[in-house]
Amino acid sequence: MSSSVRSFVRPATVAAALLALGALSACGKRGAPQPPLRAVPAPTKDFAAFQRGNQLMLRLSYPKATPGGQALAGISSLEVWKATRPAAPATAATATTEATTTPTPPTTSEDPNPPTLDTREFAGAAQKLTTLETAQIAGATQGDRLVFTLDLPTPPPAEVYYLAVRTRGPEGDLSEWSNQTRIAPAAAPASPSSLTALARVDGIELSWQPVAGALGYVLYRRDASSRNYGEPIATVVAPESKAVDTKAVIGSSYIYAVTSVARRAPILESAIQREVEVRYNDRFPPQPVQDLVALSEDGKIRLVWSASDSLDVAGYRVYRRDGAGGEFRSLQPQARPETEFEDGTLTFGVRATYRVTAVDSTGNESEPREIEAALR
């Protein structure tokens, strides 16, 4: 006798399994492929220009992000564009360089040279001045900024320049326009002459021959190993013609330059025609010790003094001269940091003169402090 076994599956169970299978299938479904994000540089907002000699000095922050805030892997090129307008006499003398993120049309018809042009007007009139490629961008990079120059015609035209830049990302995507900066080129003033530098203990003193009619002067400094000047280290109002660089670091080598200023806004400087190099070595003796006293105690002379005020003191030396006509000999040839010294070699009945000096870390020795003493 044969028997058969049948398996029964409930309809509800089948439906549930089919739904689960459909859900799994839906989870694995892929949508339409999305295009990769474009590496478009965000528009520059701090583009600025001023004139030094017969050159335009152009500066802006190095583009680091896209308009959406994503990190940008550098730029492949930078374009400088220029639109011009005839310079009104007042504008040529008082034009200002502005970093305006939103183009502002003139508020009245009396301003023939507004701070910026309408974006469409600028785009329609602008011509490309130059393009910086990868190698030039590398040479213009100073920290997180791009700094470069463009030559001006000689003599400068009676025009107002409206300038803006656009940058391209690593794949060539072009940014929107930067802010506009306005400048009216003018004849450059004379450069200061006879620039000299004097190393002092508190810094490096710079002096120069004044320029007739100058409003003031701008001082620049760069490391001797660097090719470019950074931001000014000081500005001086005429008629003053000297300044001290108090931030110079001993042991460093610097190159200095100074320009004269003929206009403040935007600043119009002379060309850099003279430079002076300074090796700021420590040749400055420390301050002498103070309050030197000599005490006769138990067959010894004990010298006590107050420390030198100089910050780089490495120690002190002690000298002694026996009698009135002898020479000083060193009792402590190696500089030691202690501010007292005991001498047990003096003979009774001999009056001696002691001398104490301070010595700095490079071996410079201060003026001595002296005192007479005898054993009692």
C-alpha positions in Angstrom: 0.0 0.0 0.0 1.5 3.2 -1.0 0.9 6.5 0.6 1.6 10.1 -0.6 2.5 13.2 1.5 1.2 16.6 0.4 2.5 20.0 1.5 0.0 22.8 1.9 1.1 26.5 1.8 -1.5 29.1 2.8 -2.3 31.8 0.2 -1.6 34.6 2.7 1.9 33.2 3.2 2.6 33.3 -0.5 1.4 36.8 -0.8 3.7 37.9 2.0 6.7 36.2 0.4 6.0 37.9 -2.9 5.8 41.3 -1.2 9.1 40.8 0.6 10.7 39.7 -2.7 9.4 42.8 -4.3 10.8 45.0 -1.5 14.2 43.5 -1.9 14.1 44.0 -5.6 13.2 47.7 -5.1 16.1 48.2 -2.6 18.6 47.1 -5.3 17.2 49.3 -8.0 19.5 52.0 -9.3 18.4 55.4 -10.5 19.6 57.4 -13.5 23.4 58.2 -13.3 24.2 61.6 -11.9 26.8 63.8 -13.6 30.0 64.5 -11.5 30.1 67.8 -9.6 31.8 70.6 -11.6 34.9 72.1 -10.1 33.9 75.7 -10.8 35.8 78.3 -8.7 33.7 80.6 -6.5 33.9 84.2 -7.8 36.6 86.3 -6.2 35.3 88.9 -3.8 38.5 90.7 -2.7 40.2 91.6 -6.0 42.1 94.9 -5.6 44.6 97.0 -7.5 46.9 99.9 -6.9 49.7 101.6 -8.9 53.4 101.4 -8.0 55.6 103.2 -10.5 54.5 102.3 -14.0 52.9 99.0 -12.9 49.5 97.9 -11.7 49.8 95.7 -8.5 47.0 93.2 -8.5 46.0 91.1 -5.5 43.3 88.5 -4.6 42.8 85.5 -2.4 43.7 82.2 -3.9 40.4 80.4 -4.9 39.9 77.4 -2.6 36.2 76.5 -3.0 33.3 76.2 -5.4 30.2 78.3 -5.0 28.6 75.5 -3.0 31.5 75.4 -0.6 33.2 72.2 -1.8 37.0 72.2 -1.7 38.7 73.2 -5.0 41.9 71.4 -6.1 43.6 74.5 -7.3 43.0 76.6 -10.5 44.4 76.1 -14.0 44.3 79.8 -15.2 43.3 83.3 -14.2 42.0 86.0 -16.6 42.2 89.7 -16.0 39.7 91.8 -17.9 39.5 95.6 -18.3 36.8 98.1 -19.3 37.7 101.8 -19.7 35.9 105.1 -19.5 37.3 108.6 -20.1 38.7 110.1 -16.9 36.9 113.2 -15.6 39.5 115.6 -14.0 38.2 115.2 -10.5 38.0 111.4 -10.9 41.5 111.1 -12.1 42.7 112.8 -8.9 40.4 111.1 -6.4 39.4 107.8 -7.9 39.1 105.0 -5.3 39.7 101.3 -5.5 36.7 99.4 -4.2 36.0 95.7 -3.6 32.3 95.6 -4.1 30.6 92.3 -4.4 27.4 93.7 -6.0 27.7 96.0 -9.0 26.4 99.5 -8.1 25.2 101.8 -10.9 25.8 105.5 -10.6 23.3 107.2 -8.3 23.4 110.5 -10.2 24.3 111.6 -13.7 26.9 113.9 -12.2 29.3 111.0 -11.6 30.8 110.1 -14.9 33.0 107.5 -13.3 30.9 105.3 -10.9 32.7 103.0 -8.5 31.6 100.0 -10.6 29.9 99.3 -13.9 26.7 97.2 -14.3 27.8 93.6 -14.8 26.2 93.4 -18.3 27.8 96.7 -19.3 31.2 95.5 -18.0 30.9 92.2 -19.8 30.0 93.9 -23.0 32.8 96.4 -22.9 35.6 94.5 -21.2 38.7 93.2 -23.0 41.1 90.5 -21.7 44.3 92.1 -20.5 46.2 88.9 -19.7 45.9 85.2 -18.7 48.0 83.6 -16.1 48.6 79.9 -16.7 49.7 77.3 -14.2 53.4 78.2 -14.0 52.6 81.9 -13.7 50.1 81.3 -11.0 52.6 79.3 -9.0 55.1 82.2 -9.3 52.4 84.7 -8.1 51.3 82.7 -5.1 52.3 84.2 -1.8 50.8 82.2 1.1 47.0 82.2 0.5 47.1 85.1 -1.9 47.9 85.8 -5.6 50.0 88.9 -6.2 51.2 89.9 -9.7 51.9 93.0 -11.8 50.9 94.4 -15.2 52.8 97.1 -17.0 51.1 100.4 -17.8 51.5 102.5 -20.9 53.9 105.4 -20.7 52.6 108.0 -20.4 49.5 106.6 -18.6 46.2 107.2 -20.5 43.6 109.6 -19.3 41.2 106.8 -18.6 39.6 105.1 -15.6 40.2 101.3 -15.5 37.5 99.0 -14.4 39.1 95.6 -13.7 37.8 92.2 -12.8 39.1 88.6 -12.9 37.7 85.2 -13.7 39.4 81.9 -12.7 39.2 78.4 -14.2 39.1 75.3 -12.1 41.4 72.2 -12.6 39.1 71.0 -15.4 38.8 74.4 -17.1 35.4 75.4 -15.6 35.1 79.2 -15.6 34.0 81.2 -12.6 31.7 84.1 -12.6 33.0 87.7 -12.6 34.9 88.9 -9.5 34.2 92.2 -7.8 35.3 95.2 -9.9 38.1 97.4 -8.8 38.5 100.9 -10.2 41.7 102.9 -10.7 42.8 105.9 -12.7 46.5 105.5 -13.8 48.7 108.6 -13.3 52.3 109.7 -13.7 54.3 108.0 -11.0 56.1 110.2 -8.4 59.9 110.2 -7.9 61.4 107.5 -5.8 63.3 108.2 -2.6 67.1 108.1 -2.8 70.0 107.4 -0.5 68.3 104.6 1.4 70.4 103.5 4.3 70.0 100.9 7.1 71.6 100.9 10.5 71.3 97.9 12.8 70.4 98.8 16.4 69.8 96.8 19.5 66.0 97.6 19.2 65.7 97.0 15.4 66.9 98.3 12.1 66.8 102.0 11.5 66.0 103.1 7.9 66.5 106.6 6.5 66.2 108.1 3.1 66.3 111.4 1.2 62.9 113.1 1.2 60.9 113.6 -2.1 59.5 117.0 -2.7 55.7 117.0 -2.6 55.4 113.5 -1.2 52.5 112.8 1.1 54.4 110.0 2.8 56.4 106.9 2.4 55.8 103.1 2.4 58.4 100.7 3.7 58.8 97.1 2.4 60.9 94.2 3.7 61.6 90.7 2.4 63.8 87.9 3.4 67.1 87.9 1.5 66.1 84.5 0.1 62.7 85.7 -1.2 62.0 87.4 -4.5 58.8 89.2 -3.6 57.8 91.9 -1.1 54.8 91.2 1.0 52.5 93.8 2.7 54.2 97.0 3.8 55.9 96.9 7.2 55.3 100.6 7.9 53.9 103.8 6.5 55.5 107.2 7.3 53.8 110.6 7.0 55.9 113.3 5.4 58.0 115.2 6.2 59.4 112.3 8.4 62.0 110.4 6.5 63.1 107.6 8.8 61.6 104.7 10.7 62.7 101.7 12.8 61.8 98.1 12.0 61.4 96.8 15.6 60.2 93.4 14.4 63.4 92.4 12.8 64.8 89.2 14.2 68.5 89.0 15.1 70.3 86.4 13.0 68.2 87.1 9.9 69.1 88.8 6.6 66.6 91.3 5.1 66.3 93.4 2.0 64.5 96.7 2.4 62.9 99.2 0.0 60.9 102.4 0.3 58.5 104.2 -2.0 57.0 107.7 -2.0 53.3 108.3 -2.0 51.6 110.8 -4.3 48.0 109.7 -3.8 46.2 107.9 -0.9 43.1 106.5 -2.5 43.9 104.4 -4.4 47.5 104.6 -3.3 49.9 105.8 -6.0 53.5 104.9 -5.1 56.8 105.5 -6.8 58.7 102.6 -8.3 61.1 100.6 -6.1 64.5 101.8 -7.4 66.8 101.2 -4.5 67.2 98.3 -2.1 69.5 97.8 0.8 70.4 94.4 2.3 71.0 94.0 6.1 72.5 91.0 7.9 71.1 91.6 11.3 73.8 90.0 13.4 74.1 90.3 17.2 77.0 92.7 17.8 75.3 94.4 20.7 76.7 94.0 24.2 74.2 93.4 27.0 73.4 95.9 29.7 76.0 96.0 32.5 75.3 94.6 36.0 74.0 96.8 38.7 74.4 97.3 42.5 77.9 95.7 42.7 79.1 95.3 46.3 82.1 93.7 47.9 82.0 92.0 51.4 85.0 90.9 53.4 84.0 87.6 55.1 86.2 84.9 56.8 89.3 85.6 54.8 87.4 85.9 51.5 86.0 88.7 49.4 82.4 88.0 48.4 81.1 89.9 45.4 77.3 90.3 44.9 75.5 92.2 42.1 72.1 92.5 40.4 71.5 90.8 37.1 71.8 92.6 33.7 68.5 93.7 32.3 69.3 92.2 28.9 67.3 89.1 28.0 70.0 87.2 26.2 72.6 87.1 29.0 74.4 83.8 29.2 76.4 84.6 32.4 79.0 86.8 34.1 82.8 87.1 34.2 84.9 88.4 37.2 88.3 90.1 36.9 90.7 91.4 39.6 93.6 93.9 39.6 96.0 94.0 42.6 97.3 97.4 43.5 96.9 100.5 41.5 99.0 99.9 38.5 98.5 96.2 37.6 96.4 94.6 34.9 93.1 92.9 35.3 93.2 89.1 35.2 90.3 86.8 34.9 89.1 85.0 38.0 86.1 83.5 36.1 87.0 83.1 32.5 83.9 81.0 31.7 80.7 83.0 32.0 78.5 81.6 34.8 74.9 82.4 35.5 75.4 83.1 39.3 75.2 86.7 40.5 77.8 86.3 43.2 81.4 85.2 43.5 83.8 84.4 46.3 87.6 85.2 46.0 89.7 83.4 48.6 93.1 84.2 47.0 93.5 87.8 47.9 96.5 88.6 50.2 95.9 90.5 53.4 97.1 94.1 53.2 96.6 94.2 49.4 93.8 96.5 48.1 92.3 95.1 44.9 89.9 96.3 42.3 87.3 93.9 41.0 85.5 94.1 37.7 82.3 92.3 36.7 80.8 92.0 33.2 77.8 90.4 31.6 78.2 88.2 28.6 75.4 87.3 26.1 74.7 84.1 24.1 76.9 85.2 21.2 79.9 86.3 23.3 79.3 90.0 23.4 80.6 91.5 26.7 79.1 94.4 28.5 80.8 97.4 30.0 82.4 96.5 33.4 81.3 97.5 36.8 84.2 98.0 39.2 84.6 98.1 43.0 87.7 98.2 45.4 88.0 95.8 48.3 90.5 94.6 50.9 90.5 91.8 53.5 89.8 92.8 57.1 
